[in-house]
């Protein structure tokens, strides 16, 4: 389930790698410290299990990556630092 999702490296210099363990559809949402939604995407994981997320357009700081799957969600705190 979502508890097996991995997001790395953290801190990151702009690119995050996500390991999505199940063949499901995921919604990936990125928020800033103020709770503003910066980007969202839907991923249909068909067994690839890995997804790259580009945060390089954003300034250094703290971000939240929310991963939703059906009625569950997991939020990871990410530090962007170059």
mmCIF file of the N, C-alpha and C atoms, coordinates in Angstrom:
data_MODEL
# 
_entry.id   MODEL 
# 
loop_
_atom_site.group_PDB 
_atom_site.id 
_atom_site.type_symbol 
_atom_site.label_atom_id 
_atom_site.label_alt_id 
_atom_site.label_comp_id 
_atom_site.label_asym_id 
_atom_site.label_entity_id 
_atom_site.label_seq_id 
_atom_site.pdbx_PDB_ins_code 
_atom_site.Cartn_x 
_atom_site.Cartn_y 
_atom_site.Cartn_z 
_atom_site.occupancy 
_atom_site.B_iso_or_equiv 
_atom_site.pdbx_formal_charge 
_atom_site.auth_seq_id 
_atom_site.auth_comp_id 
_atom_site.auth_asym_id 
_atom_site.auth_atom_id 
_atom_site.pdbx_PDB_model_num 
ATOM 1   N N  . UNK A 1 1  ? 0.806  -1.193 0.000   1.00 0.00 ? 1  UNK A N  1 
ATOM 2   C CA . UNK A 1 1  ? 0.000  0.000  0.000   1.00 0.00 ? 1  UNK A CA 1 
ATOM 3   C C  . UNK A 1 1  ? 0.849  1.257  0.000   1.00 0.00 ? 1  UNK A C  1 
ATOM 4   N N  . UNK A 1 2  ? 0.253  2.347  0.386   1.00 0.00 ? 2  UNK A N  1 
ATOM 5   C CA . UNK A 1 2  ? 0.961  3.630  0.388   1.00 0.00 ? 2  UNK A CA 1 
ATOM 6   C C  . UNK A 1 2  ? 2.130  3.658  1.357   1.00 0.00 ? 2  UNK A C  1 
ATOM 7   N N  . UNK A 1 3  ? 2.071  2.870  2.412   1.00 0.00 ? 3  UNK A N  1 
ATOM 8   C CA . UNK A 1 3  ? 3.180  2.872  3.378   1.00 0.00 ? 3  UNK A CA 1 
ATOM 9   C C  . UNK A 1 3  ? 4.483  2.401  2.741   1.00 0.00 ? 3  UNK A C  1 
ATOM 10  N N  . UNK A 1 4  ? 4.397  1.708  1.603   1.00 0.00 ? 4  UNK A N  1 
ATOM 11  C CA . UNK A 1 4  ? 5.588  1.213  0.917   1.00 0.00 ? 4  UNK A CA 1 
ATOM 12  C C  . UNK A 1 4  ? 6.122  2.178  -0.137  1.00 0.00 ? 4  UNK A C  1 
ATOM 13  N N  . UNK A 1 5  ? 5.445  3.312  -0.346  1.00 0.00 ? 5  UNK A N  1 
ATOM 14  C CA . UNK A 1 5  ? 5.920  4.308  -1.307  1.00 0.00 ? 5  UNK A CA 1 
ATOM 15  C C  . UNK A 1 5  ? 7.221  4.913  -0.789  1.00 0.00 ? 5  UNK A C  1 
ATOM 16  N N  . UNK A 1 6  ? 8.196  5.044  -1.679  1.00 0.00 ? 6  UNK A N  1 
ATOM 17  C CA . UNK A 1 6  ? 9.467  5.682  -1.325  1.00 0.00 ? 6  UNK A CA 1 
ATOM 18  C C  . UNK A 1 6  ? 9.647  6.930  -2.179  1.00 0.00 ? 6  UNK A C  1 
ATOM 19  N N  . UNK A 1 7  ? 10.155 7.991  -1.566  1.00 0.00 ? 7  UNK A N  1 
ATOM 20  C CA . UNK A 1 7  ? 10.442 9.243  -2.262  1.00 0.00 ? 7  UNK A CA 1 
ATOM 21  C C  . UNK A 1 7  ? 11.852 9.656  -1.864  1.00 0.00 ? 7  UNK A C  1 
ATOM 22  N N  . UNK A 1 8  ? 12.743 9.816  -2.839  1.00 0.00 ? 8  UNK A N  1 
ATOM 23  C CA . UNK A 1 8  ? 14.143 10.146 -2.542  1.00 0.00 ? 8  UNK A CA 1 
ATOM 24  C C  . UNK A 1 8  ? 14.761 10.875 -3.722  1.00 0.00 ? 8  UNK A C  1 
ATOM 25  N N  . UNK A 1 9  ? 15.874 11.564 -3.615  1.00 0.00 ? 9  UNK A N  1 
ATOM 26  C CA . UNK A 1 9  ? 16.568 11.847 -2.357  1.00 0.00 ? 9  UNK A CA 1 
ATOM 27  C C  . UNK A 1 9  ? 15.874 12.975 -1.603  1.00 0.00 ? 9  UNK A C  1 
ATOM 28  N N  . UNK A 1 10 ? 16.113 13.043 -0.330  1.00 0.00 ? 10 UNK A N  1 
ATOM 29  C CA . UNK A 1 10 ? 15.554 14.112 0.494   1.00 0.00 ? 10 UNK A CA 1 
ATOM 30  C C  . UNK A 1 10 ? 16.589 14.484 1.549   1.00 0.00 ? 10 UNK A C  1 
ATOM 31  N N  . UNK A 1 11 ? 17.195 15.681 1.456   1.00 0.00 ? 11 UNK A N  1 
ATOM 32  C CA . UNK A 1 11 ? 16.853 16.779 0.547   1.00 0.00 ? 11 UNK A CA 1 
ATOM 33  C C  . UNK A 1 11 ? 17.198 16.461 -0.911  1.00 0.00 ? 11 UNK A C  1 
ATOM 34  N N  . UNK A 1 12 ? 16.545 17.209 -1.806  1.00 0.00 ? 12 UNK A N  1 
ATOM 35  C CA . UNK A 1 12 ? 16.767 17.045 -3.235  1.00 0.00 ? 12 UNK A CA 1 
ATOM 36  C C  . UNK A 1 12 ? 17.260 18.349 -3.839  1.00 0.00 ? 12 UNK A C  1 
ATOM 37  N N  . UNK A 1 13 ? 17.944 18.241 -4.985  1.00 0.00 ? 13 UNK A N  1 
ATOM 38  C CA . UNK A 1 13 ? 18.369 19.457 -5.696  1.00 0.00 ? 13 UNK A CA 1 
ATOM 39  C C  . UNK A 1 13 ? 17.415 19.781 -6.842  1.00 0.00 ? 13 UNK A C  1 
ATOM 40  N N  . UNK A 1 14 ? 16.325 19.033 -6.963  1.00 0.00 ? 14 UNK A N  1 
ATOM 41  C CA . UNK A 1 14 ? 15.335 19.357 -7.984  1.00 0.00 ? 14 UNK A CA 1 
ATOM 42  C C  . UNK A 1 14 ? 14.549 18.167 -8.515  1.00 0.00 ? 14 UNK A C  1 
ATOM 43  N N  . UNK A 1 15 ? 15.166 17.007 -8.582  1.00 0.00 ? 15 UNK A N  1 
ATOM 44  C CA . UNK A 1 15 ? 14.469 15.820 -9.081  1.00 0.00 ? 15 UNK A CA 1 
ATOM 45  C C  . UNK A 1 15 ? 14.224 14.845 -7.948  1.00 0.00 ? 15 UNK A C  1 
ATOM 46  N N  . UNK A 1 16 ? 12.998 14.364 -7.855  1.00 0.00 ? 16 UNK A N  1 
ATOM 47  C CA . UNK A 1 16 ? 12.646 13.328 -6.880  1.00 0.00 ? 16 UNK A CA 1 
ATOM 48  C C  . UNK A 1 16 ? 12.341 12.041 -7.626  1.00 0.00 ? 16 UNK A C  1 
ATOM 49  N N  . UNK A 1 17 ? 12.773 10.959 -7.081  1.00 0.00 ? 17 UNK A N  1 
ATOM 50  C CA . UNK A 1 17 ? 12.419 9.648  -7.611  1.00 0.00 ? 17 UNK A CA 1 
ATOM 51  C C  . UNK A 1 17 ? 11.378 9.049  -6.678  1.00 0.00 ? 17 UNK A C  1 
ATOM 52  N N  . UNK A 1 18 ? 10.328 8.514  -7.255  1.00 0.00 ? 18 UNK A N  1 
ATOM 53  C CA . UNK A 1 18 ? 9.265  7.910  -6.459  1.00 0.00 ? 18 UNK A CA 1 
ATOM 54  C C  . UNK A 1 18 ? 9.154  6.441  -6.829  1.00 0.00 ? 18 UNK A C  1 
ATOM 55  N N  . UNK A 1 19 ? 9.130  5.597  -5.825  1.00 0.00 ? 19 UNK A N  1 
ATOM 56  C CA . UNK A 1 19 ? 8.895  4.172  -6.033  1.00 0.00 ? 19 UNK A CA 1 
ATOM 57  C C  . UNK A 1 19 ? 7.456  3.893  -5.611  1.00 0.00 ? 19 UNK A C  1 
ATOM 58  N N  . UNK A 1 20 ? 6.637  3.507  -6.569  1.00 0.00 ? 20 UNK A N  1 
ATOM 59  C CA . UNK A 1 20 ? 5.215  3.257  -6.349  1.00 0.00 ? 20 UNK A CA 1 
ATOM 60  C C  . UNK A 1 20 ? 4.991  1.749  -6.448  1.00 0.00 ? 20 UNK A C  1 
ATOM 61  N N  . UNK A 1 21 ? 4.703  1.097  -5.330  1.00 0.00 ? 21 UNK A N  1 
ATOM 62  C CA . UNK A 1 21 ? 4.772  -0.363 -5.279  1.00 0.00 ? 21 UNK A CA 1 
ATOM 63  C C  . UNK A 1 21 ? 3.598  -1.118 -5.892  1.00 0.00 ? 21 UNK A C  1 
ATOM 64  N N  . UNK A 1 22 ? 2.512  -0.454 -6.189  1.00 0.00 ? 22 UNK A N  1 
ATOM 65  C CA . UNK A 1 22 ? 1.337  -1.182 -6.656  1.00 0.00 ? 22 UNK A CA 1 
ATOM 66  C C  . UNK A 1 22 ? 0.916  -0.728 -8.041  1.00 0.00 ? 22 UNK A C  1 
ATOM 67  N N  . UNK A 1 23 ? 0.321  -1.638 -8.780  1.00 0.00 ? 23 UNK A N  1 
ATOM 68  C CA . UNK A 1 23 ? -0.223 -1.318 -10.096 1.00 0.00 ? 23 UNK A CA 1 
ATOM 69  C C  . UNK A 1 23 ? -1.580 -0.659 -9.885  1.00 0.00 ? 23 UNK A C  1 
ATOM 70  N N  . UNK A 1 24 ? -1.543 0.640  -9.697  1.00 0.00 ? 24 UNK A N  1 
ATOM 71  C CA . UNK A 1 24 ? -2.748 1.422  -9.406  1.00 0.00 ? 24 UNK A CA 1 
ATOM 72  C C  . UNK A 1 24 ? -2.589 2.783  -10.071 1.00 0.00 ? 24 UNK A C  1 
ATOM 73  N N  . UNK A 1 25 ? -3.622 3.604  -9.960  1.00 0.00 ? 25 UNK A N  1 
ATOM 74  C CA . UNK A 1 25 ? -3.533 4.993  -10.392 1.00 0.00 ? 25 UNK A CA 1 
ATOM 75  C C  . UNK A 1 25 ? -3.269 5.851  -9.165  1.00 0.00 ? 25 UNK A C  1 
ATOM 76  N N  . UNK A 1 26 ? -2.277 6.718  -9.281  1.00 0.00 ? 26 UNK A N  1 
ATOM 77  C CA . UNK A 1 26 ? -1.890 7.614  -8.196  1.00 0.00 ? 26 UNK A CA 1 
ATOM 78  C C  . UNK A 1 26 ? -2.114 9.055  -8.632  1.00 0.00 ? 26 UNK A C  1 
ATOM 79  N N  . UNK A 1 27 ? -2.517 9.897  -7.691  1.00 0.00 ? 27 UNK A N  1 
ATOM 80  C CA . UNK A 1 27 ? -2.512 11.347 -7.884  1.00 0.00 ? 27 UNK A CA 1 
ATOM 81  C C  . UNK A 1 27 ? -1.347 11.878 -7.070  1.00 0.00 ? 27 UNK A C  1 
ATOM 82  N N  . UNK A 1 28 ? -0.489 12.666 -7.724  1.00 0.00 ? 28 UNK A N  1 
ATOM 83  C CA . UNK A 1 28 ? 0.670  13.261 -7.069  1.00 0.00 ? 28 UNK A CA 1 
ATOM 84  C C  . UNK A 1 28 ? 0.436  14.766 -7.018  1.00 0.00 ? 28 UNK A C  1 
ATOM 85  N N  . UNK A 1 29 ? 0.454  15.344 -5.812  1.00 0.00 ? 29 UNK A N  1 
ATOM 86  C CA . UNK A 1 29 ? 0.224  16.775 -5.635  1.00 0.00 ? 29 UNK A CA 1 
ATOM 87  C C  . UNK A 1 29 ? 1.401  17.368 -4.878  1.00 0.00 ? 29 UNK A C  1 
ATOM 88  N N  . UNK A 1 30 ? 1.832  18.549 -5.311  1.00 0.00 ? 30 UNK A N  1 
ATOM 89  C CA . UNK A 1 30 ? 2.948  19.232 -4.661  1.00 0.00 ? 30 UNK A CA 1 
ATOM 90  C C  . UNK A 1 30 ? 2.436  20.554 -4.108  1.00 0.00 ? 30 UNK A C  1 
ATOM 91  N N  . UNK A 1 31 ? 2.690  20.777 -2.811  1.00 0.00 ? 31 UNK A N  1 
ATOM 92  C CA . UNK A 1 31 ? 2.261  21.996 -2.119  1.00 0.00 ? 31 UNK A CA 1 
ATOM 93  C C  . UNK A 1 31 ? 3.474  22.718 -1.562  1.00 0.00 ? 31 UNK A C  1 
ATOM 94  N N  . UNK A 1 32 ? 3.365  24.048 -1.467  1.00 0.00 ? 32 UNK A N  1 
ATOM 95  C CA . UNK A 1 32 ? 4.412  24.806 -0.779  1.00 0.00 ? 32 UNK A CA 1 
ATOM 96  C C  . UNK A 1 32 ? 4.088  24.877 0.713   1.00 0.00 ? 32 UNK A C  1 
ATOM 97  N N  . UNK A 1 33 ? 4.932  25.596 1.470   1.00 0.00 ? 33 UNK A N  1 
ATOM 98  C CA . UNK A 1 33 ? 4.751  25.682 2.926   1.00 0.00 ? 33 UNK A CA 1 
ATOM 99  C C  . UNK A 1 33 ? 3.444  26.355 3.325   1.00 0.00 ? 33 UNK A C  1 
ATOM 100 N N  . UNK A 1 34 ? 2.897  27.180 2.444   1.00 0.00 ? 34 UNK A N  1 
ATOM 101 C CA . UNK A 1 34 ? 1.652  27.885 2.741   1.00 0.00 ? 34 UNK A CA 1 
ATOM 102 C C  . UNK A 1 34 ? 0.421  27.054 2.374   1.00 0.00 ? 34 UNK A C  1 
ATOM 103 N N  . UNK A 1 35 ? 0.642  25.843 1.864   1.00 0.00 ? 35 UNK A N  1 
ATOM 104 C CA . UNK A 1 35 ? -0.468 24.985 1.493   1.00 0.00 ? 35 UNK A CA 1 
ATOM 105 C C  . UNK A 1 35 ? -1.013 25.230 0.102   1.00 0.00 ? 35 UNK A C  1 
ATOM 106 N N  . UNK A 1 36 ? -0.298 26.044 -0.699  1.00 0.00 ? 36 UNK A N  1 
ATOM 107 C CA . UNK A 1 36 ? -0.738 26.312 -2.071  1.00 0.00 ? 36 UNK A CA 1 
ATOM 108 C C  . UNK A 1 36 ? -0.351 25.143 -2.968  1.00 0.00 ? 36 UNK A C  1 
ATOM 109 N N  . UNK A 1 37 ? -1.298 24.698 -3.781  1.00 0.00 ? 37 UNK A N  1 
ATOM 110 C CA . UNK A 1 37 ? -1.030 23.622 -4.729  1.00 0.00 ? 37 UNK A CA 1 
ATOM 111 C C  . UNK A 1 37 ? -0.185 24.166 -5.872  1.00 0.00 ? 37 UNK A C  1 
ATOM 112 N N  . UNK A 1 38 ? 0.990  23.584 -6.092  1.00 0.00 ? 38 UNK A N  1 
ATOM 113 C CA . UNK A 1 38 ? 1.901  24.039 -7.133  1.00 0.00 ? 38 UNK A CA 1 
ATOM 114 C C  . UNK A 1 38 ? 1.792  23.200 -8.400  1.00 0.00 ? 38 UNK A C  1 
ATOM 115 N N  . UNK A 1 39 ? 1.601  21.919 -8.244  1.00 0.00 ? 39 UNK A N  1 
ATOM 116 C CA . UNK A 1 39 ? 1.449  21.053 -9.411  1.00 0.00 ? 39 UNK A CA 1 
ATOM 117 C C  . UNK A 1 39 ? 0.728  19.784 -9.005  1.00 0.00 ? 39 UNK A C  1 
ATOM 118 N N  . UNK A 1 40 ? 0.090  19.180 -9.986  1.00 0.00 ? 40 UNK A N  1 
ATOM 119 C CA . UNK A 1 40 ? -0.559 17.893 -9.742  1.00 0.00 ? 40 UNK A CA 1 
ATOM 120 C C  . UNK A 1 40 ? -0.481 17.073 -11.011 1.00 0.00 ? 40 UNK A C  1 
ATOM 121 N N  . UNK A 1 41 ? -0.398 15.782 -10.841 1.00 0.00 ? 41 UNK A N  1 
ATOM 122 C CA . UNK A 1 41 ? -0.400 14.886 -11.987 1.00 0.00 ? 41 UNK A CA 1 
ATOM 123 C C  . UNK A 1 41 ? -0.995 13.552 -11.582 1.00 0.00 ? 41 UNK A C  1 
ATOM 124 N N  . UNK A 1 42 ? -1.540 12.894 -12.566 1.00 0.00 ? 42 UNK A N  1 
ATOM 125 C CA . UNK A 1 42 ? -2.119 11.565 -12.366 1.00 0.00 ? 42 UNK A CA 1 
ATOM 126 C C  . UNK A 1 42 ? -1.192 10.568 -13.043 1.00 0.00 ? 42 UNK A C  1 
ATOM 127 N N  . UNK A 1 43 ? -0.859 9.507  -12.323 1.00 0.00 ? 43 UNK A N  1 
ATOM 128 C CA . UNK A 1 43 ? 0.047  8.492  -12.845 1.00 0.00 ? 43 UNK A CA 1 
ATOM 129 C C  . UNK A 1 43 ? -0.684 7.162  -12.847 1.00 0.00 ? 43 UNK A C  1 
ATOM 130 N N  . UNK A 1 44 ? -0.745 6.544  -14.003 1.00 0.00 ? 44 UNK A N  1 
ATOM 131 C CA . UNK A 1 44 ? -1.278 5.186  -14.089 1.00 0.00 ? 44 UNK A CA 1 
ATOM 132 C C  . UNK A 1 44 ? -0.082 4.249  -14.046 1.00 0.00 ? 44 UNK A C  1 
ATOM 133 N N  . UNK A 1 45 ? 0.142  3.669  -12.894 1.00 0.00 ? 45 UNK A N  1 
ATOM 134 C CA . UNK A 1 45 ? 1.291  2.788  -12.702 1.00 0.00 ? 45 UNK A CA 1 
ATOM 135 C C  . UNK A 1 45 ? 0.935  1.410  -13.241 1.00 0.00 ? 45 UNK A C  1 
ATOM 136 N N  . UNK A 1 46 ? 1.594  1.042  -14.325 1.00 0.00 ? 46 UNK A N  1 
ATOM 137 C CA . UNK A 1 46 ? 1.295  -0.245 -14.959 1.00 0.00 ? 46 UNK A CA 1 
ATOM 138 C C  . UNK A 1 46 ? 2.441  -1.221 -14.759 1.00 0.00 ? 46 UNK A C  1 
ATOM 139 N N  . UNK A 1 47 ? 3.107  -1.119 -13.639 1.00 0.00 ? 47 UNK A N  1 
ATOM 140 C CA . UNK A 1 47 ? 4.170  -2.051 -13.340 1.00 0.00 ? 47 UNK A CA 1 
ATOM 141 C C  . UNK A 1 47 ? 5.554  -1.459 -13.474 1.00 0.00 ? 47 UNK A C  1 
ATOM 142 N N  . UNK A 1 48 ? 5.662  -0.205 -13.893 1.00 0.00 ? 48 UNK A N  1 
ATOM 143 C CA . UNK A 1 48 ? 6.958  0.466  -14.000 1.00 0.00 ? 48 UNK A CA 1 
ATOM 144 C C  . UNK A 1 48 ? 7.530  0.743  -12.617 1.00 0.00 ? 48 UNK A C  1 
ATOM 145 N N  . UNK A 1 49 ? 6.657  1.100  -11.702 1.00 0.00 ? 49 UNK A N  1 
ATOM 146 C CA . UNK A 1 49 ? 6.966  1.282  -10.276 1.00 0.00 ? 49 UNK A CA 1 
ATOM 147 C C  . UNK A 1 49 ? 7.804  2.505  -9.946  1.00 0.00 ? 49 UNK A C  1 
ATOM 148 N N  . UNK A 1 50 ? 8.370  3.172  -10.929 1.00 0.00 ? 50 UNK A N  1 
ATOM 149 C CA . UNK A 1 50 ? 9.246  4.306  -10.651 1.00 0.00 ? 50 UNK A CA 1 
ATOM 150 C C  . UNK A 1 50 ? 8.754  5.525  -11.420 1.00 0.00 ? 50 UNK A C  1 
ATOM 151 N N  . UNK A 1 51 ? 8.800  6.682  -10.773 1.00 0.00 ? 51 UNK A N  1 
ATOM 152 C CA . UNK A 1 51 ? 8.356  7.917  -11.422 1.00 0.00 ? 51 UNK A CA 1 
ATOM 153 C C  . UNK A 1 51 ? 9.253  9.061  -10.970 1.00 0.00 ? 51 UNK A C  1 
ATOM 154 N N  . UNK A 1 52 ? 9.695  9.880  -11.914 1.00 0.00 ? 52 UNK A N  1 
ATOM 155 C CA . UNK A 1 52 ? 10.518 11.047 -11.588 1.00 0.00 ? 52 UNK A CA 1 
ATOM 156 C C  . UNK A 1 52 ? 9.621  12.278 -11.498 1.00 0.00 ? 52 UNK A C  1 
ATOM 157 N N  . UNK A 1 53 ? 9.862  13.083 -10.483 1.00 0.00 ? 53 UNK A N  1 
ATOM 158 C CA . UNK A 1 53 ? 9.090  14.300 -10.251 1.00 0.00 ? 53 UNK A CA 1 
ATOM 159 C C  . UNK A 1 53 ? 10.052 15.479 -10.273 1.00 0.00 ? 53 UNK A C  1 
ATOM 160 N N  . UNK A 1 54 ? 9.787  16.449 -11.152 1.00 0.00 ? 54 UNK A N  1 
ATOM 161 C CA . UNK A 1 54 ? 10.674 17.594 -11.335 1.00 0.00 ? 54 UNK A CA 1 
ATOM 162 C C  . UNK A 1 54 ? 10.205 18.769 -10.481 1.00 0.00 ? 54 UNK A C  1 
ATOM 163 N N  . UNK A 1 55 ? 11.029 19.145 -9.501  1.00 0.00 ? 55 UNK A N  1 
ATOM 164 C CA . UNK A 1 55 ? 10.744 20.310 -8.656  1.00 0.00 ? 55 UNK A CA 1 
ATOM 165 C C  . UNK A 1 55 ? 11.716 21.449 -8.938  1.00 0.00 ? 55 UNK A C  1 
ATOM 166 N N  . UNK A 1 56 ? 12.498 21.332 -9.997  1.00 0.00 ? 56 UNK A N  1 
ATOM 167 C CA . UNK A 1 56 ? 13.593 22.281 -10.236 1.00 0.00 ? 56 UNK A CA 1 
ATOM 168 C C  . UNK A 1 56 ? 13.123 23.703 -10.535 1.00 0.00 ? 56 UNK A C  1 
ATOM 169 N N  . UNK A 1 57 ? 11.863 23.891 -10.890 1.00 0.00 ? 57 UNK A N  1 
ATOM 170 C CA . UNK A 1 57 ? 11.352 25.235 -11.186 1.00 0.00 ? 57 UNK A CA 1 
ATOM 171 C C  . UNK A 1 57 ? 11.063 26.041 -9.924  1.00 0.00 ? 57 UNK A C  1 
ATOM 172 N N  . UNK A 1 58 ? 11.110 25.403 -8.763  1.00 0.00 ? 58 UNK A N  1 
ATOM 173 C CA . UNK A 1 58 ? 10.734 26.061 -7.520  1.00 0.00 ? 58 UNK A CA 1 
ATOM 174 C C  . UNK A 1 58 ? 11.959 26.510 -6.736  1.00 0.00 ? 58 UNK A C  1 
ATOM 175 N N  . UNK A 1 59 ? 11.802 27.568 -5.931  1.00 0.00 ? 59 UNK A N  1 
ATOM 176 C CA . UNK A 1 59 ? 12.933 28.024 -5.102  1.00 0.00 ? 59 UNK A CA 1 
ATOM 177 C C  . UNK A 1 59 ? 13.214 27.049 -3.958  1.00 0.00 ? 59 UNK A C  1 
ATOM 178 N N  . UNK A 1 60 ? 14.400 27.164 -3.398  1.00 0.00 ? 60 UNK A N  1 
ATOM 179 C CA . UNK A 1 60 ? 14.760 26.343 -2.238  1.00 0.00 ? 60 UNK A CA 1 
ATOM 180 C C  . UNK A 1 60 ? 13.718 26.512 -1.141  1.00 0.00 ? 60 UNK A C  1 
ATOM 181 N N  . UNK A 1 61 ? 13.455 25.445 -0.422  1.00 0.00 ? 61 UNK A N  1 
ATOM 182 C CA . UNK A 1 61 ? 12.505 25.534 0.679   1.00 0.00 ? 61 UNK A CA 1 
ATOM 183 C C  . UNK A 1 61 ? 11.903 24.184 1.004   1.00 0.00 ? 61 UNK A C  1 
ATOM 184 N N  . UNK A 1 62 ? 10.848 24.237 1.809   1.00 0.00 ? 62 UNK A N  1 
ATOM 185 C CA . UNK A 1 62 ? 10.145 23.041 2.256   1.00 0.00 ? 62 UNK A CA 1 
ATOM 186 C C  . UNK A 1 62 ? 8.884  22.853 1.419   1.00 0.00 ? 62 UNK A C  1 
ATOM 187 N N  . UNK A 1 63 ? 8.674  21.642 0.950   1.00 0.00 ? 63 UNK A N  1 
ATOM 188 C CA . UNK A 1 63 ? 7.515  21.310 0.126   1.00 0.00 ? 63 UNK A CA 1 
ATOM 189 C C  . UNK A 1 63 ? 6.873  20.038 0.659   1.00 0.00 ? 63 UNK A C  1 
ATOM 190 N N  . UNK A 1 64 ? 5.630  19.851 0.297   1.00 0.00 ? 64 UNK A N  1 
ATOM 191 C CA . UNK A 1 64 ? 4.900  18.648 0.687   1.00 0.00 ? 64 UNK A CA 1 
ATOM 192 C C  . UNK A 1 64 ? 4.438  17.942 -0.576  1.00 0.00 ? 64 UNK A C  1 
ATOM 193 N N  . UNK A 1 65 ? 4.770  16.678 -0.681  1.00 0.00 ? 65 UNK A N  1 
ATOM 194 C CA . UNK A 1 65 ? 4.324  15.860 -1.806  1.00 0.00 ? 65 UNK A CA 1 
ATOM 195 C C  . UNK A 1 65 ? 3.261  14.908 -1.268  1.00 0.00 ? 65 UNK A C  1 
ATOM 196 N N  . UNK A 1 66 ? 2.051  15.069 -1.770  1.00 0.00 ? 66 UNK A N  1 
ATOM 197 C CA . UNK A 1 66 ? 0.949  14.201 -1.353  1.00 0.00 ? 66 UNK A CA 1 
ATOM 198 C C  . UNK A 1 66 ? 0.710  13.162 -2.441  1.00 0.00 ? 66 UNK A C  1 
ATOM 199 N N  . UNK A 1 67 ? 0.641  11.917 -2.025  1.00 0.00 ? 67 UNK A N  1 
ATOM 200 C CA . UNK A 1 67 ? 0.405  10.806 -2.938  1.00 0.00 ? 67 UNK A CA 1 
ATOM 201 C C  . UNK A 1 67 ? -0.946 10.217 -2.560  1.00 0.00 ? 67 UNK A C  1 
ATOM 202 N N  . UNK A 1 68 ? -1.878 10.260 -3.501  1.00 0.00 ? 68 UNK A N  1 
ATOM 203 C CA . UNK A 1 68 ? -3.223 9.737  -3.240  1.00 0.00 ? 68 UNK A CA 1 
ATOM 204 C C  . UNK A 1 68 ? -3.458 8.495  -4.087  1.00 0.00 ? 68 UNK A C  1 
ATOM 205 N N  . UNK A 1 69 ? -4.105 7.534  -3.467  1.00 0.00 ? 69 UNK A N  1 
ATOM 206 C CA . UNK A 1 69 ? -4.470 6.300  -4.160  1.00 0.00 ? 69 UNK A CA 1 
ATOM 207 C C  . UNK A 1 69 ? -5.843 5.906  -3.644  1.00 0.00 ? 69 UNK A C  1 
ATOM 208 N N  . UNK A 1 70 ? -6.821 5.942  -4.525  1.00 0.00 ? 70 UNK A N  1 
ATOM 209 C CA . UNK A 1 70 ? -8.208 5.683  -4.162  1.00 0.00 ? 70 UNK A CA 1 
ATOM 210 C C  . UNK A 1 70 ? -8.593 6.586  -2.990  1.00 0.00 ? 70 UNK A C  1 
ATOM 211 N N  . UNK A 1 71 ? -8.952 6.045  -1.832  1.00 0.00 ? 71 UNK A N  1 
ATOM 212 C CA . UNK A 1 71 ? -9.393 6.895  -0.719  1.00 0.00 ? 71 UNK A CA 1 
ATOM 213 C C  . UNK A 1 71 ? -8.317 7.063  0.347   1.00 0.00 ? 71 UNK A C  1 
ATOM 214 N N  . UNK A 1 72 ? -7.063 6.760  0.010   1.00 0.00 ? 72 UNK A N  1 
ATOM 215 C CA . UNK A 1 72 ? -5.961 6.890  0.962   1.00 0.00 ? 72 UNK A CA 1 
ATOM 216 C C  . UNK A 1 72 ? -4.995 7.960  0.475   1.00 0.00 ? 72 UNK A C  1 
ATOM 217 N N  . UNK A 1 73 ? -4.268 8.558  1.407   1.00 0.00 ? 73 UNK A N  1 
ATOM 218 C CA . UNK A 1 73 ? -3.238 9.511  0.998   1.00 0.00 ? 73 UNK A CA 1 
ATOM 219 C C  . UNK A 1 73 ? -2.063 9.450  1.963   1.00 0.00 ? 73 UNK A C  1 
ATOM 220 N N  . UNK A 1 74 ? -0.918 9.848  1.438   1.00 0.00 ? 74 UNK A N  1 
ATOM 221 C CA . UNK A 1 74 ? 0.330  9.880  2.190   1.00 0.00 ? 74 UNK A CA 1 
ATOM 222 C C  . UNK A 1 74 ? 1.019  11.182 1.827   1.00 0.00 ? 74 UNK A C  1 
ATOM 223 N N  . UNK A 1 75 ? 1.523  11.910 2.817   1.00 0.00 ? 75 UNK A N  1 
ATOM 224 C CA . UNK A 1 75 ? 2.223  13.165 2.553   1.00 0.00 ? 75 UNK A CA 1 
ATOM 225 C C  . UNK A 1 75 ? 3.660  13.043 3.018   1.00 0.00 ? 75 UNK A C  1 
ATOM 226 N N  . UNK A 1 76 ? 4.581  13.417 2.122   1.00 0.00 ? 76 UNK A N  1 
ATOM 227 C CA . UNK A 1 76 ? 6.009  13.404 2.435   1.00 0.00 ? 76 UNK A CA 1 
ATOM 228 C C  . UNK A 1 76 ? 6.507  14.843 2.460   1.00 0.00 ? 76 UNK A C  1 
ATOM 229 N N  . UNK A 1 77 ? 7.291  15.167 3.474   1.00 0.00 ? 77 UNK A N  1 
ATOM 230 C CA . UNK A 1 77 ? 7.906  16.484 3.598   1.00 0.00 ? 77 UNK A CA 1 
ATOM 231 C C  . UNK A 1 77 ? 9.231  16.436 2.836   1.00 0.00 ? 77 UNK A C  1 
ATOM 232 N N  . UNK A 1 78 ? 9.424  17.372 1.900   1.00 0.00 ? 78 UNK A N  1 
ATOM 233 C CA . UNK A 1 78 ? 10.604 17.371 1.037   1.00 0.00 ? 78 UNK A CA 1 
ATOM 234 C C  . UNK A 1 78 ? 11.335 18.701 1.177   1.00 0.00 ? 78 UNK A C  1 
ATOM 235 N N  . UNK A 1 79 ? 12.646 18.639 1.312   1.00 0.00 ? 79 UNK A N  1 
ATOM 236 C CA . UNK A 1 79 ? 13.469 19.846 1.343   1.00 0.00 ? 79 UNK A CA 1 
ATOM 237 C C  . UNK A 1 79 ? 14.154 19.992 -0.008  1.00 0.00 ? 79 UNK A C  1 
ATOM 238 N N  . UNK A 1 80 ? 13.934 21.139 -0.648  1.00 0.00 ? 80 UNK A N  1 
ATOM 239 C CA . UNK A 1 80 ? 14.577 21.464 -1.918  1.00 0.00 ? 80 UNK A CA 1 
ATOM 240 C C  . UNK A 1 80 ? 15.746 22.387 -1.611  1.00 0.00 ? 80 UNK A C  1 
ATOM 241 N N  . UNK A 1 81 ? 16.948 21.944 -1.932  1.00 0.00 ? 81 UNK A N  1 
ATOM 242 C CA . UNK A 1 81 ? 18.156 22.700 -1.596  1.00 0.00 ? 81 UNK A CA 1 
ATOM 243 C C  . UNK A 1 81 ? 19.198 22.489 -2.678  1.00 0.00 ? 81 UNK A C  1 
ATOM 244 N N  . UNK A 1 82 ? 19.693 23.591 -3.235  1.00 0.00 ? 82 UNK A N  1 
ATOM 245 C CA . UNK A 1 82 ? 20.731 23.499 -4.278  1.00 0.00 ? 82 UNK A CA 1 
ATOM 246 C C  . UNK A 1 82 ? 22.035 24.042 -3.758  1.00 0.00 ? 82 UNK A C  1 
# 
